[in-house]
Amino acid sequence: MKFSNLKKIYPDATLADTTTIKQNLLSLPYKNKWIQIPKSVLSQNEIDLLTMFYQNQESSFTQHQTSHWYEYLIGKRKVIPKTTGKVRMIQLKLEKKDRQFDPTLWSESAKTLFEPLIDSFFWSDDLYTIIQPIEAAFLDNDEIEGTLQTLEDDFSLKTICYVGQYWEPALELRQLFQEERTIFQQESPHFNGRMGSLTDVSLHYFTESALSKSHLIHALKEKIDLIEDAKELIRALWENQGNVSMAAKSLFVHRNTLQYRIERFHELTGLALKQIDELALCYLLTL
């Protein structure tokens, strides 16, 4: 059932980016979001029917039905599943699947490639979650990139990945994981490649709201947009920590050429890209 149709029946229903653990709200998965309805307007039969309908509709897969971690994350289970140490959540979004895609076979391959893991399950037809123990810390970004490439080659699809932080299994773990899901949903279009993490998206995620309200920021953005290849210049310097020689190499230009572009940028904007605080501001303007 579409949310618009449900809204006609239950006017108090709302859509949220994350689920809730509030006892007075019924939270139902819906297209990577969550429908929330006050339980006060529902009978117990309606709650049971809606829960059965939306949680069965959310995914054609059954892997999560016996997952304690899935039940914990959607609020069905209050106690954190037993674990011996810190855990992290790796989120995968599957794109460009063909008609022959076998989710069970793909899941088994992913489990093998991402070992060690505690649990894994599909949230929906295209969103997959892996819960990893702290023992998996030896997997660096290059190794995860290689794993994703293997999955893409074997199954002819595209994979977008968000690697979460390691967290202690404390009371707020559900909220931390919920915010990581929200970050992934909002920031995946801004990933530089197939993979992202908090450090990659934090500037954009935590400043977007404030920056969008600033007339000054809008004026600076317009000024930068008028300068040819300005964003390319700024990002190259940022990714190379302000090192002009390394930035020039990444752009395949001579160091003197890049030096000229930096000086020209300063003349046009008044912002010095060799100063790390001004470079950080300019980088924010490109996000």
Residue pairs with C-beta under 8 A, 6 or more apart in sequence:
1 53
3 13
3 15
3 30
3 31
3 35
6 13
6 35
7 13
10 37
10 41
10 42
12 37
12 38
12 41
13 35
13 36
13 37
14 35
14 36
14 37
15 30
15 33
15 34
15 35
15 36
16 27
16 33
16 34
16 36
17 33
17 34
17 181
17 182
17 185
17 186
18 34
18 178
18 179
18 181
18 182
19 27
19 29
19 34
19 73
19 74
19 75
19 178
20 27
20 34
20 36
20 75
21 75
21 174
23 39
24 38
24 39
24 40
25 36
25 37
25 38
25 39
26 36
26 37
26 38
26 39
26 42
26 47
26 50
26 51
27 34
27 35
27 36
27 74
27 75
28 34
28 35
28 36
28 37
28 50
28 51
28 54
28 55
29 35
29 54
29 55
29 58
29 74
29 123
29 124
30 54
30 58
31 124
32 123
32 124
32 127
32 185
35 54
37 50
39 47
42 50
58 123
58 124
59 122
59 123
59 124
59 125
60 103
60 125
61 103
61 104
61 107
61 121
61 122
61 125
63 104
63 107
63 120
63 121
63 122
64 70
64 121
64 122
64 123
67 119
67 121
68 77
68 81
68 119
69 81
69 118
69 119
69 121
69 129
69 131
70 119
70 121
70 123
70 129
71 77
72 78
72 79
72 80
72 81
72 174
73 129
73 174
73 177
73 178
75 174
80 169
80 173
80 174
81 118
81 119
83 118
83 133
83 169
84 133
85 133
85 134
85 135
85 169
86 133
86 134
86 166
86 167
86 168
86 169
87 118
87 131
87 132
87 133
87 134
87 166
87 167
87 169
87 173
88 131
88 132
88 134
88 136
88 163
88 164
88 165
88 166
88 167
89 129
89 130
89 131
89 132
89 164
89 177
89 180
89 181
90 114
90 129
90 130
90 132
90 144
90 161
90 162
90 163
90 164
91 127
91 128
91 129
91 130
91 161
91 162
91 164
91 180
91 181
91 184
92 110
92 127
92 128
92 129
92 130
92 159
92 160
92 161
93 126
93 127
93 128
93 159
93 160
93 161
93 184
93 188
94 106
94 126
94 127
94 128
94 157
94 158
94 159
95 126
95 157
95 158
95 159
95 160
96 156
96 157
96 158
97 126
97 155
97 157
98 156
98 157
101 155
101 157
103 122
103 125
106 151
106 155
107 120
107 122
107 128
109 151
109 154
109 155
110 120
110 128
110 130
110 151
111 117
111 120
111 130
113 147
113 150
113 151
114 120
114 130
114 132
114 136
114 139
114 147
115 136
116 132
116 133
116 135
116 136
117 130
117 131
117 132
117 133
117 136
118 131
118 132
118 133
119 130
119 131
120 128
120 129
120 130
120 131
121 128
121 129
122 128
122 129
123 129
134 166
137 166
139 147
141 163
141 195
141 197
144 161
144 163
144 195
145 194
145 195
148 159
148 161
148 194
148 195
151 157
151 159
152 158
152 159
158 194
159 194
160 188
160 191
160 194
160 195
160 196
161 194
161 195
161 196
162 180
162 183
162 184
162 187
162 188
162 195
162 196
162 197
163 195
163 196
163 197
164 177
164 180
164 197
164 198
165 176
165 180
165 197
165 198
167 173
167 176
167 177
180 198
183 198
183 201
183 205
184 196
186 205
187 196
187 201
187 204
187 205
188 196
190 196
190 201
190 204
190 287
191 200
191 201
192 200
203 283
203 284
203 287
204 284
204 287
207 284
208 287
211 217
211 284
217 285
220 269
220 285
221 285
223 268
223 269
224 230
224 231
224 234
224 269
224 282
224 285
224 286
227 265
227 268
227 269
229 261
230 265
231 286
232 251
233 247
233 251
233 258
233 261
233 262
233 265
233 273
234 273
234 279
234 282
234 283
234 285
234 286
235 283
235 286
236 247
236 250
236 251
237 243
237 244
237 247
237 262
237 273
237 279
238 279
238 280
238 283
239 247
239 250
240 246
240 247
240 250
242 273
242 274
242 276
242 279
244 255
244 258
244 259
244 262
244 274
245 255
247 258
248 254
248 255
248 257
248 258
251 258
262 273
262 274
265 271
265 273
266 272
266 273
269 282
271 278
271 281
271 282
272 278
273 279
273 282
